[in-house]
């Protein structure tokens, strides 16, 4: 009887463990479903881009080297299409090293040429070995991972210490894994590490590196997390950045590591339930102890984002976001879009810190566009002592509407005290229904990026499209 009683208790314990496992699985599954459904409202609906893989795209040629036309003596090259020639290239990232290489990483939707096993989307890298003048054909950065349920949100960065080691990060496996990839041979080969595995959806990973320190900040619903490595990306530990976060939604935007090892990340926090009527708070979080603990400072507050549902996007696609960088003297620079009227057009603002992020200057509107112009998707880079480059998209050509956008660029040699004249980097290219002589119809991707090489040349990569869904493609320009 005693043996029978013991077996009975063992079965009860087993059943209890199984019940808890089923409940936890259900919670994770529901959480992932809830996040997926929420993101459709947050960012938009994309039935073509997020639908079935196209056989025509798979059968297209994977061979696509690119030559970029020369820029005028002072100015930018004409915009040049990068990536595969099959449409639906999304959210590109760019980085330049100190040896003439420029790296571009993006998510290829609806099929990768020559790769029938690649998921939708798959991360693709394209590399220039001559400061962006010519580019080799694109290729899948992590073939073994490309078949594991999709790869999203490209990030790429070069270590500023050696000027050559390049890191990339992205989400994988239905957005439950954060992958960090690394190359020490100028992109010829890559190693890959899973920096985080949550078994539920994450979003917006932002990568920042310096020496052996590698940080990836990402959001999981209301909270912001940091995956930290101090051995060159071999191993990672995770820390919650906003410990007492009670926001409706949080989205990371930019990051940097200064020469003393302090790490900074910018992120947006949606108030309340994260709905379309909520304010958006813009924060900078800082760690001085290798990412173990964080302090957070609110920089600005924006009213709720403009409505762009006519272009198939969700209520937060044009929402406030902040990017950041630092120069060789550890000055910190911020660039962001924000609005003062709920659902109204937003402007582009700049601020800086010269004391390690303890205080920031008053914000300055850096666009000369007329009042009532929509501004979004800031990009920033810095080098040397006070050499700052900024870029953004605005719809001034639409005269208050949002169906004609261009990419604008300014530079400063004195840390943002004064700025060069604006340059419209985007140019007309025939043969694309969404590009006209006075702009492109709509931005393609939640962000775009810029970097500066060792010669002082700025490299920009950005997306243009008909609407949030499809067709769309990515474009490159370089200049000073």
Secondary structure as GFF3:
##gff-version 3
##sequence-region A 1 480
A	DSSP	alpha_helix	2	42	.	.	.	ID=ss1
A	DSSP	alpha_helix	55	59	.	.	.	ID=ss2
A	DSSP	beta_strand	66	67	.	.	.	ID=ss3
A	DSSP	beta_strand	80	82	.	.	.	ID=ss4
A	DSSP	beta_strand	89	96	.	.	.	ID=ss5
A	DSSP	beta_strand	102	108	.	.	.	ID=ss6
A	DSSP	beta_strand	122	128	.	.	.	ID=ss7
A	DSSP	beta_strand	134	135	.	.	.	ID=ss8
A	DSSP	beta_strand	139	140	.	.	.	ID=ss9
A	DSSP	beta_strand	151	158	.	.	.	ID=ss10
A	DSSP	beta_strand	166	172	.	.	.	ID=ss11
A	DSSP	beta_strand	177	183	.	.	.	ID=ss12
A	DSSP	beta_strand	191	197	.	.	.	ID=ss13
A	DSSP	beta_strand	203	210	.	.	.	ID=ss14
A	DSSP	beta_strand	213	220	.	.	.	ID=ss15
A	DSSP	beta_strand	223	229	.	.	.	ID=ss16
A	DSSP	beta_strand	237	240	.	.	.	ID=ss17
A	DSSP	beta_strand	249	257	.	.	.	ID=ss18
A	DSSP	beta_strand	263	270	.	.	.	ID=ss19
A	DSSP	beta_strand	280	287	.	.	.	ID=ss20
A	DSSP	beta_strand	295	302	.	.	.	ID=ss21
A	DSSP	three_ten_helix	309	311	.	.	.	ID=ss22
A	DSSP	beta_strand	321	326	.	.	.	ID=ss23
A	DSSP	beta_strand	332	338	.	.	.	ID=ss24
A	DSSP	beta_strand	347	353	.	.	.	ID=ss25
A	DSSP	beta_strand	364	365	.	.	.	ID=ss26
A	DSSP	beta_strand	375	383	.	.	.	ID=ss27
A	DSSP	beta_strand	387	394	.	.	.	ID=ss28
A	DSSP	three_ten_helix	396	398	.	.	.	ID=ss29
A	DSSP	beta_strand	406	412	.	.	.	ID=ss30
A	DSSP	beta_strand	423	424	.	.	.	ID=ss31
A	DSSP	beta_strand	435	436	.	.	.	ID=ss32
A	DSSP	beta_strand	439	440	.	.	.	ID=ss33
A	DSSP	beta_strand	442	443	.	.	.	ID=ss34
A	DSSP	beta_strand	449	452	.	.	.	ID=ss35
A	DSSP	beta_strand	458	465	.	.	.	ID=ss36
A	DSSP	beta_strand	472	479	.	.	.	ID=ss37
###
